[in-house]
Amino acid sequence: MKTIKLVLVLIVFTLNYTQAQEKENQSTIKNNDTMKTYVIERNIPGAGKLTAEQLKGISQTSCSVLKEMGSKIEWQHSYVTGDKVYCVYKAENIKLIEEHAKKGGFPANSVSEVKSVISPATAEL
């Protein structure tokens, strides 16, 4: 009898978990439909010489600010060069990008909305 109860509890838990995951996935899809892609240029002298530990710290700061701001802004990835960092974000609007930079203490010297993405495959269309 205990085994049957345990199995029933596990089934109910699994169904609830699955439904919650589906709702979260649908919410993410809806957010991505309303979100635009932005490229942020950050002038950071010596960025290319930052250590792995320093980059980790910067990333952690960014992620904690993003968590506080909610699901209307997402960091995709960044490119670190000699004296600049180019970040790719998804956000509902440019004000969220600017707010993130201010809260995180990051420069946002230039913020541009991505209108199109091209690659070598574009030449073949």
C-alpha positions in Angstrom: 0.0 0.0 0.0 2.9 2.4 0.8 4.4 1.7 -2.5 1.2 2.6 -4.4 0.9 5.8 -2.4 4.5 6.7 -3.2 4.0 6.0 -6.9 0.9 8.2 -6.9 2.8 11.0 -5.2 5.6 10.7 -7.7 3.2 10.8 -10.6 1.4 13.9 -9.3 4.7 15.6 -8.7 6.0 14.7 -12.2 2.8 16.0 -13.8 2.9 19.3 -11.8 6.6 19.7 -12.6 6.0 19.1 -16.3 3.1 21.6 -16.5 5.3 24.2 -14.7 8.1 23.7 -17.2 5.7 24.0 -20.1 4.3 27.3 -18.7 7.9 28.6 -18.2 8.9 27.6 -21.8 5.8 29.3 -23.2 6.6 32.5 -21.2 10.2 32.4 -22.5 8.9 32.1 -26.1 6.5 35.0 -25.6 9.4 37.1 -24.1 11.7 36.3 -27.0 9.0 37.4 -29.5 8.8 40.9 -27.9 12.5 41.2 -27.2 15.0 42.9 -29.5 18.7 42.2 -29.9 21.2 44.8 -29.0 25.0 45.1 -29.3 26.6 47.2 -26.6 30.1 48.6 -27.0 31.9 49.1 -23.6 35.2 51.0 -23.6 37.2 49.2 -20.9 41.0 50.0 -21.1 43.0 46.8 -20.7 39.9 44.5 -21.1 41.9 42.0 -23.0 44.3 41.6 -20.1 41.7 40.9 -17.5 42.2 37.6 -15.7 39.8 34.7 -15.8 38.9 35.6 -12.1 38.3 39.2 -13.0 36.0 38.2 -15.9 34.2 35.8 -13.7 33.6 38.6 -11.2 32.3 41.0 -13.9 30.0 38.2 -15.2 28.7 37.5 -11.7 27.9 41.2 -11.2 26.1 41.3 -14.5 24.1 38.2 -13.8 23.0 39.4 -10.3 21.8 42.7 -11.8 19.9 40.8 -14.5 18.3 38.5 -12.0 17.1 41.5 -10.0 15.7 43.2 -13.2 13.6 40.2 -14.3 12.9 38.4 -17.5 12.6 41.4 -19.9 16.4 41.5 -20.4 18.9 38.7 -21.1 22.6 38.6 -21.7 23.5 36.4 -24.6 27.4 36.6 -24.7 30.2 39.1 -25.0 33.4 39.5 -27.0 36.4 40.8 -25.1 39.0 42.6 -27.2 42.1 44.7 -26.3 40.3 47.8 -24.8 36.6 47.0 -25.5 33.9 44.5 -24.7 31.1 43.9 -27.1 28.0 42.5 -25.5 25.0 40.9 -27.1 21.7 41.3 -25.2 18.1 40.7 -25.8 15.8 43.2 -24.2 12.3 44.7 -24.6 13.8 48.2 -25.0 17.0 50.2 -24.9 16.2 51.7 -21.5 16.6 48.3 -19.9 20.1 48.0 -21.4 21.0 51.4 -20.0 19.5 50.6 -16.6 21.5 47.3 -16.5 24.7 49.2 -17.3 24.0 51.8 -14.6 23.1 49.3 -11.9 26.1 47.1 -12.7 28.5 50.0 -13.0 29.4 49.1 -16.6 30.0 51.6 -19.3 27.7 51.5 -22.3 29.4 53.8 -24.7 27.3 52.7 -27.6 24.1 50.7 -27.8 22.7 49.6 -31.2 19.7 47.6 -32.0 20.4 44.7 -34.4 18.2 45.0 -37.5 19.6 41.9 -39.4 22.1 39.2 -39.1 24.2 38.1 -42.1 26.8 35.4 -42.6 28.5 33.5 -45.4 25.2 31.6 -45.8 23.5 35.0 -46.8 25.6 35.0 -50.0 24.0 31.8 -51.0 20.4 32.9 -50.7 
